[in-house]
Amino acid sequence: MERQVHKKNKKGFKILLVTLLVLISGIVTYGYSIYKNVNKAANTVHSPIDRTPTVKRESDLSLLKRDPFSVLVLGIDEEAGDKGRSDSMIMITVNPEKKSMEMLSIPRDTRTEIVGKGFDDKINHAYAFGGVKMSMNTVEKFLDIPIDYYVKLNMQGFKDIVEAIGGVTVNNDLDFSVGKNHFPVGQISLNGKEALDFVRMRKQDPRGDFGRQMRQRLVIQDVMNKAANISTLWKYTGILEALTNNVETNISFDEMKDMQKYYGDVPQNVEQIQMEGTGEIIDNIWYFIVSEEEQSKIQTQLKEHMKIM
């Protein structure tokens, strides 16, 4: 089965959901007090994770040497008192030598072994069972590449981030409605609640998870563009508040600065990798099944991009 790969030219360093990386390059020029607030926000969202990787590097990652690295982005659907599940999972690899970034959206219903549980289940259940650590271990084994960093975004708070930047504008290719919100084909402007409904819809889309992943990228790309816009800097207090309330990552402020300094020119070429598979009902539960051949192809591509072959 063939895998479809779409290439798009991008400007700047756009790791999905890590809006802080974009803010750093613009905000620091506006004075020490703003820089200090960004530093404080980065330290607030910083959450180191203690785990033993299931796939290890031959040597420690060095950002100063511009080593390729990987980031697992988790969009978590959770409410008070509910640990939640990973609503979206995006694997990002960055290669400075090739000046490229590869982005793989992992369908949340993908059936694979849940590392630490010893049985197969939907890959997004790993977060419900064991949080970020189990999600990283499970995805790491599924893709057979080391995962260096993670970024966790609370999907319930996603609307706060969109509201903080004054809404988003996207080009929609599918006419649909969610509740009272209608999303016509063409360029549309969305507030926070509308943006959340826009990225979550799946049942009305014949493309299923793939269509939903595409809409997520559309919204996130506009969030990133607005976050990098000088006019948005005047709203930096609201943006930082939304980030500190809804984002968690093991990327430190110093590492963010190193990424901006040593990798800022990297992803002039971004490859969107689509994972192919088939639907199958097992024990009355629907799963997305990825063949061994397809899994091996994706693993090989990501390994080559990270130079770990």
PADRENNU-675617 format. One record per residue (C-alpha): residue in one letter; y, x, z. Coordinates in steps of 0.25 Angstrom, whole numbers. Each point is the difference from the previous one (the first is absolute). Last residue first. Layout:
BEGIN
+-------+-------+-------+-------+
| vexba |     y |     x |     z |
+-------+-------+-------+-------+
|     a |     Y |     X |     Z |
...
+-------+-------+-------+-------+
This chain:
BEGIN
+-------+-------+-------+-------+
| vexba |     y |     x |     z |
+-------+-------+-------+-------+
|     m |    16 |    81 |    42 |
|     i |    11 |     0 |    10 |
|     k |    12 |     1 |    -9 |
|     m |     7 |   -13 |     5 |
|     h |     0 |    -6 |   -14 |
|     e |   -14 |     5 |    -3 |
|     k |    -5 |    -7 |    13 |
|     l |     7 |   -13 |    -4 |
|     q |    -6 |     0 |   -14 |
|     t |   -14 |     4 |     5 |
|     q |     1 |   -11 |    11 |
|     i |     4 |   -10 |   -10 |
|     k |   -11 |     3 |   -10 |
|     s |   -10 |     0 |    12 |
|     q |     4 |   -14 |     4 |
|     e |    -1 |    -5 |   -14 |
|     e |   -14 |     6 |    -2 |
|     e |    -5 |    -5 |    14 |
|     s |     4 |   -14 |    -4 |
|     v |    12 |    -6 |     8 |
|     i |    -4 |   -14 |     6 |
|     f |    11 |   -10 |     4 |
|     y |    -6 |    -9 |    11 |
|     w |    -2 |   -15 |     2 |
|     i |    -7 |    -4 |    12 |
|     n |   -12 |   -10 |     0 |
|     d |   -10 |    11 |     4 |
|     i |     5 |     8 |   -12 |
|     i |     8 |    -6 |   -10 |
|     e |     4 |    10 |   -12 |
|     g |    13 |     2 |    -7 |
|     t |     1 |    12 |   -10 |
|     g |     7 |    13 |     0 |
|     e |    11 |     9 |    -6 |
|     m |    10 |     8 |     8 |
|     q |    14 |     0 |    -6 |
|     i |     7 |    14 |     1 |
|     q |    15 |    -1 |    -2 |
|     e |     4 |    14 |    -4 |
|     v |    14 |     5 |     3 |
|     n |     7 |    11 |    -8 |
|     q |    13 |     5 |     5 |
|     p |    -7 |     1 |    13 |
|     v |     4 |    14 |     5 |
|     d |    14 |     3 |     1 |
|     g |     2 |    -3 |    15 |
|     y |   -13 |     7 |     3 |
|     y |     6 |    13 |     8 |
|     k |    12 |    -5 |     6 |
|     q |    -3 |   -15 |     1 |
|     m |   -14 |     2 |     5 |
|     d |     5 |    11 |    10 |
|     k |    11 |   -10 |     5 |
|     m |   -11 |   -10 |     2 |
|     e |    -9 |    10 |     7 |
|     d |    11 |     3 |    10 |
|     f |     2 |   -14 |     3 |
|     s |   -15 |    -2 |     2 |
|     i |   -10 |    -7 |    -9 |
|     n |   -11 |    -6 |     9 |
|     t |     6 |   -14 |    -4 |
|     e |     4 |   -13 |     6 |
|     v |     9 |   -11 |    -6 |
|     n |     5 |   -14 |     5 |
|     n |    10 |     1 |    11 |
|     t |     5 |    14 |    -3 |
|     l |     1 |    -3 |   -15 |
|     a |     8 |   -13 |     2 |
|     e |     9 |     7 |    10 |
|     l |     2 |    11 |   -10 |
|     i |     4 |   -10 |   -11 |
|     g |    10 |    -7 |     9 |
|     t |     7 |    12 |     4 |
|     y |     0 |     6 |   -14 |
|     k |     7 |   -12 |    -5 |
|     w |    12 |     9 |    -5 |
|     l |   -10 |     9 |    -6 |
|     t |    -4 |   -12 |   -10 |
|     s |    13 |     3 |    -8 |
|     i |    -5 |    14 |    -2 |
|     n |   -13 |    -5 |    -7 |
|     a |   -13 |     7 |     5 |
|     a |    -4 |   -12 |     8 |
|     k |     3 |    -9 |   -11 |
|     n |   -10 |     8 |   -10 |
|     m |   -10 |     1 |    11 |
|     v |     0 |   -15 |     3 |
|     d |     0 |    -3 |   -15 |
|     q |   -13 |     9 |    -2 |
|     i |    -6 |    -8 |    12 |
|     v |     2 |   -13 |    -6 |
|     l |    -6 |     4 |   -14 |
|     r |   -11 |     7 |     7 |
|     q |    -4 |   -12 |     8 |
|     r |     0 |    -8 |   -12 |
|     m |   -10 |     9 |    -7 |
|     q |    -9 |     0 |    12 |
|     r |     0 |   -15 |     0 |
|     g |    -4 |     0 |   -15 |
|     f |   -11 |     9 |     3 |
|     d |    -5 |    -8 |    12 |
|     g |    -2 |   -12 |    -9 |
|     r |     3 |     2 |   -15 |
|     p |    -1 |   -15 |    -2 |
|     d |    12 |    -1 |    10 |
|     q |     0 |   -14 |     7 |
|     k |    -9 |     5 |    11 |
|     r |     8 |    13 |     3 |
|     m |    13 |    -2 |     6 |
|     r |     4 |    10 |    10 |
|     v |    11 |     8 |    -7 |
|     f |     8 |   -12 |    -4 |
|     d |    -1 |    -7 |    13 |
|     l |     5 |    13 |     7 |
|     a |    11 |     1 |   -10 |
|     e |     4 |   -15 |     2 |
|     k |     1 |     2 |    15 |
|     g |     9 |    13 |    -1 |
|     n |     9 |    -5 |   -11 |
|     l |    -4 |     0 |   -15 |
|     s |     8 |     2 |   -13 |
|     i |    -7 |    -4 |   -13 |
|     q |    -1 |     7 |   -13 |
|     g |   -10 |    -8 |    -9 |
|     v |   -11 |   -10 |     2 |
|     p |     3 |   -10 |    10 |
|     f |    -3 |     2 |    15 |
|     h |     1 |   -14 |     8 |
|     n |     1 |     0 |    15 |
|     k |    -3 |   -13 |     7 |
|     g |   -14 |     3 |     3 |
|     v |    -4 |    12 |    -9 |
|     s |     3 |    -2 |   -14 |
|     f |    -4 |     6 |   -13 |
|     d |     4 |     5 |   -14 |
|     l |    -5 |    14 |    -3 |
|     d |     7 |    13 |    -6 |
|     n |    11 |     2 |    11 |
|     n |    10 |    10 |    -2 |
|     v |     6 |     4 |    14 |
|     t |    12 |    -1 |     8 |
|     v |     1 |     3 |    15 |
|     g |     7 |    -5 |    12 |
|     g |    12 |     5 |     8 |
|     i |    -6 |    14 |     4 |
|     a |    -2 |    -5 |    14 |
|     e |    -6 |   -13 |    -5 |
|     v |   -11 |     7 |    -7 |
|     i |    -3 |     8 |    12 |
|     d |    -1 |   -12 |     9 |
|     k |    -9 |    -7 |   -10 |
|     f |   -10 |    11 |     1 |
|     g |    -1 |    -3 |    15 |
|     q |   -12 |    -9 |    -2 |
|     m |    -6 |    10 |    -9 |
|     n |     0 |    10 |    11 |
|     l |     0 |    14 |    -7 |
|     k |    -9 |    11 |     3 |
|     v |     2 |    14 |    -7 |
|     y |   -11 |    10 |     1 |
|     y |    -1 |    15 |    -3 |
|     d |    -9 |    11 |    -3 |
|     i |   -12 |    -8 |    -6 |
|     p |   -11 |    10 |    -5 |
|     i |    -7 |    -5 |   -13 |
|     d |   -14 |    -6 |    -1 |
|     l |     6 |   -14 |    -5 |
|     f |    -9 |    -9 |     9 |
|     k |    -1 |    11 |    11 |
|     e |    15 |     1 |     1 |
|     v |     2 |   -15 |    -1 |
|     t |   -10 |    -2 |    12 |
|     n |     6 |    11 |     8 |
|     m |    14 |    -4 |    -2 |
|     s |    -3 |   -15 |     3 |
|     m |    -8 |     4 |    12 |
|     k |    12 |     9 |     6 |
|     v |    11 |   -11 |    -4 |
|     g |    -7 |   -11 |     8 |
|     g |   -14 |     0 |     4 |
|     f |    -7 |   -13 |    -3 |
|     a |    12 |    -8 |    -6 |
|     y |     4 |    12 |    -8 |
|     a |   -14 |     2 |    -5 |
|     h |     0 |   -15 |    -5 |
|     n |     9 |     4 |   -12 |
|     i |   -12 |     7 |    -6 |
|     k |    -9 |   -12 |    -1 |
|     d |   -13 |     2 |     7 |
|     d |   -12 |    10 |     0 |
|     f |    -6 |     5 |    13 |
|     g |     1 |    12 |     9 |
|     k |    11 |    -4 |     8 |
|     g |     8 |    13 |     2 |
|     v |     2 |     1 |   -15 |
|     i |     0 |   -13 |    -6 |
|     e |    -9 |     1 |   -12 |
|     t |     5 |    -6 |   -13 |
|     r |     3 |   -14 |    -6 |
|     t |    14 |    -1 |    -6 |
|     d |     7 |   -13 |     4 |
|     r |    13 |     7 |     3 |
|     p |     1 |     5 |   -14 |
|     i |     4 |    15 |     0 |
|     s |    13 |     2 |    -7 |
|     l |     0 |    15 |    -5 |
|     m |    13 |     7 |    -2 |
|     e |     1 |    14 |    -7 |
|     m |    12 |     9 |     2 |
|     s |     4 |    10 |   -10 |
|     k |     8 |    13 |    -1 |
|     k |   -13 |     7 |    -5 |
|     e |     3 |    12 |     9 |
|     p |     6 |   -10 |    11 |
|     n |   -13 |    -8 |     1 |
|     v |     1 |   -13 |     8 |
|     t |   -11 |   -10 |     3 |
|     i |     2 |   -14 |     5 |
|     m |   -10 |   -10 |     4 |
|     i |     5 |   -14 |     2 |
|     m |    -7 |   -10 |     9 |
|     s |     5 |   -15 |     1 |
|     d |    -2 |   -11 |    10 |
|     s |    -6 |    10 |    10 |
|     r |    -5 |    -9 |    11 |
|     g |     6 |    -6 |    13 |
|     k |     0 |     5 |    14 |
|     d |     4 |   -14 |     5 |
|     g |     7 |    -2 |    13 |
|     a |    13 |    -1 |    -7 |
|     e |    -1 |    -1 |   -15 |
|     e |    -7 |     9 |   -10 |
|     d |    -1 |     2 |   -15 |
|     i |     0 |    15 |    -2 |
|     g |     5 |     7 |   -12 |
|     l |    -7 |    13 |     0 |
|     v |     5 |    12 |    -8 |
|     l |   -10 |    12 |     0 |
|     v |     7 |    13 |    -4 |
|     s |    -5 |    12 |    -7 |
|     f |     4 |    15 |    -1 |
|     p |     1 |    11 |   -11 |
|     d |     5 |    13 |     6 |
|     r |    14 |     4 |    -2 |
|     k |    -1 |    13 |     8 |
|     l |    10 |    -6 |    10 |
|     l |    -8 |   -13 |     1 |
|     s |   -12 |     8 |     4 |
|     l |   -13 |    -7 |     2 |
|     d |   -10 |     7 |     8 |
|     s |   -11 |     7 |    -8 |
|     e |   -13 |    -4 |    -6 |
|     r |     4 |   -14 |     2 |
|     k |    -9 |   -10 |     8 |
|     v |    -7 |   -13 |    -4 |
|     t |    -4 |    -9 |    12 |
|     p |    13 |     5 |     7 |
|     t |    -1 |     1 |    15 |
|     r |    10 |    -9 |     6 |
|     d |    12 |     0 |     9 |
|     i |    12 |    -7 |    -6 |
|     p |    15 |     3 |     2 |
|     s |     9 |   -12 |     0 |
|     h |    14 |     2 |    -5 |
|     v |     8 |   -13 |    -2 |
|     t |     9 |     4 |    12 |
|     n |     1 |    14 |    -4 |
|     a |     5 |    -4 |   -14 |
|     a |    10 |   -10 |     6 |
|     k |     6 |    11 |     9 |
|     n |     1 |     9 |   -11 |
|     v |     7 |   -11 |    -9 |
|     n |     9 |    -2 |    12 |
|     k |     4 |    15 |     1 |
|     y |     3 |     0 |   -15 |
|     i |     9 |   -11 |     2 |
|     s |     7 |     7 |    11 |
|     y |     0 |    13 |    -7 |
|     g |     8 |    -5 |   -12 |
|     y |    -1 |    -7 |   -13 |
|     t |    -8 |    11 |    -7 |
|     v |   -12 |    -3 |     8 |
|     i |    -1 |   -14 |    -5 |
|     g |    -3 |     3 |   -15 |
|     s |   -12 |     9 |     0 |
|     i |    -6 |    -6 |    13 |
|     l |     1 |   -14 |    -4 |
|     v |   -11 |     3 |   -11 |
|     l |   -10 |     5 |     9 |
|     l |     3 |   -11 |    10 |
|     t |    -4 |   -10 |   -10 |
|     v |   -15 |     4 |     2 |
|     l |    -5 |   -13 |    -6 |
|     l |    -5 |     6 |   -13 |
|     i |     2 |    15 |    -1 |
|     k |    12 |     0 |   -10 |
|     f |     5 |    14 |    -2 |
|     g |    11 |    -1 |   -10 |
|     k |     0 |    -5 |   -14 |
|     k |   -12 |    -8 |    -6 |
|     n |    -7 |     1 |   -14 |
|     k |   -12 |   -10 |    -1 |
|     k |   -15 |     3 |    -3 |
|     h |   -10 |   -12 |     0 |
|     v |   -15 |     4 |     2 |
|     q |   -10 |   -11 |    -4 |
|     r |   -14 |     4 |     5 |
|     e |   -12 |    -2 |   -10 |
|     m |   -13 |    -6 |     4 |
+-------+-------+-------+-------+
